C-alpha cells in the first residue's frame, strides 16, 4: 500500500511540477501562480512525508525533492544545496515521526513550516521582485491551505478509525 500511495502522490507532484513550468511567467508578486503551486506542492510533499513510512516512500521523498530543485534550476546556485539538504533532512524526520505529529494540529503545522523555510529561502533568493508583503501574503495563503488540508486529513482519519 505504501508503494501505491507513494506512486500516486509522486504522480500528483509531477503533474504540479509541469503546471509550475507552464505558469512560471504568467503572474508576479504575492498572487502569482508560481507561489500558489509551490504551496500546494509543499503541502502534498508534507502529506507524503507523514503518510508514507517505507523505504520506498522515503526514496520517493528524496526523488521529489531533487526533481523540485532540478525543475526550478536551483542546482546552479550554491546556496540552494544547503536548503535542499535541510529540507530533505526535515522531511525524513517528519516521515519518521509522522504518526506522533498528526496527533496535534500545532505539531504538524510547526513541522510543516520548519520544513518549508529552506525551500522558501531557495525560491525567494532565486526570485526577483518579491517584497516582504508578498512573503507575508504567501505565508498566510500557505497557512490557510495547510489548515484546510489538515482538517480534511483529520476528518478522514476519524472516519477510518470509526469504521
N, C-alpha and C positions, 0 to 999 in steps of 0.2 A: 504494500500500500504506500509506503514511503516513496518508492521509486515512481509510482504513478502520480502521486501528489507533487513530487519534486519536478517531474517532467511537465506536468500541466502548468505549474507556476513558472517554470523556466520558459515555456512557450508563451505564456502571457507577458512575461517580462521582455522576451524577444520581440513580441509584437509592439510593445510600448517603446522599445528602442527604435524601431523603424518609424513609429509615429513621431518621436522626438526629432529624428533626422528630417522627416517631412516638414514639420512645423518650425524648424530651428530659426528661421529668419522672418517668420511672419509677424511676431509681436516682440515688443521690448518693454522692459520695465516690470513693474510689480505684477501685471496681469498677463504676462507672456505665456504662450502655450508651453514653452520650454520649462518654466518653473512649475507649472501645473502638472505636466507629465513627470517631471523629476519627483515631485511629491508623491504621486501615485506609484512610481517605480520604487521609491524608498519604502512606502507602506507595504507594498507587495513583497519586497525583499525582507522586511522585518517579519511579516506574516510567515514567509517561507522559513526564516531562521527559527521562529518559535515552533512551528508545526512539524518540521522535518528534522529528525534527530539521527538518522542513519548516516553511515559514512558516504553513501551515495548522495544523500541530501546535502551533506557538507561539501561534497565535491561540486554540486550544482551551485551552492552559495559562492564558492570561490570562482567558478566559471562565470557566473552572472556579474560578480564584482569586476572581474577582468574585462568582460565584454562591455560593461558600462564605461569603464575608463578608456578602453580602446576606441569605442564608438565616438566618444567625445574628443578624442585626440589628446587626452591628458598625459599619455606616456612621454610626450615630447617636453613636458615641463618637469623639472627636477623636484619641485615642491609637491607634485601630485603623488609621488611614490610614498612619502610618509603618510599622507592622508589615506591612500589605498591600504597600506599595511594596517593602519589604525582601524579603518572601517571593517576590514576583514577580521581582525582580531576581536573587535567588539561583536561582530555578527556571530563568531564562533562561541563567544561567551553567552550571548543571548540564546543561541541554539542549545547549549549545554544546560542552561538554567531556565529554559522556556516555560516549563510547567510551573515552576515556582513564581516566575514573573507574571504569569497570567492570572494568578490568584488575587492580585491587587492592581487596579487600573493605573494607579500612580507609578507603580514599579515598571510596568511595561512601557508607559508613556515616557518616563525618565530615561529608560534604557534606549528607547527609540530616538529620543532627542540626542543622547550622547553618541549613538551610532551615526546619526545624520550630520553632526557637526563637522567631522572631517570631510565628508562628501560636499557639504555646503561650502566649506572653505575652498576646496578644489574648484568647484563650479564658480564661486564668486571671484576667485583670483583670475580665472580664465575669461570672465565675462567683463566687458567694458560697459560703463554707463549705469550700473545699478547703484542706487543711493541707499542710505540707511533706512529710509522709509520703505523702499522696495523690499529690503530684507525683513522688516517688521511685518509688512503685509503678507509676504510669503510664509513667514513663520506662523502667523495667525491662520492662514489658509491650511498649512500643513497640520496644525493642531486640530482644526475643525475636521479635516478629512480623517485624521488618525482617530479622533474620538468617535466619529461615525462608524468607521470600520471596526474599531474595538467594541463598540456597543453591539454591532451585528455579531461579532465573534463571541461575545459573552452570551448573547441570546441563543446562538447556535449551540454553544457548549451546554447551556442549561437544558435545551431541548433534547440533546443527545443523552445527557445524564438521566433525564426524566423518563426516557423510553428505554 
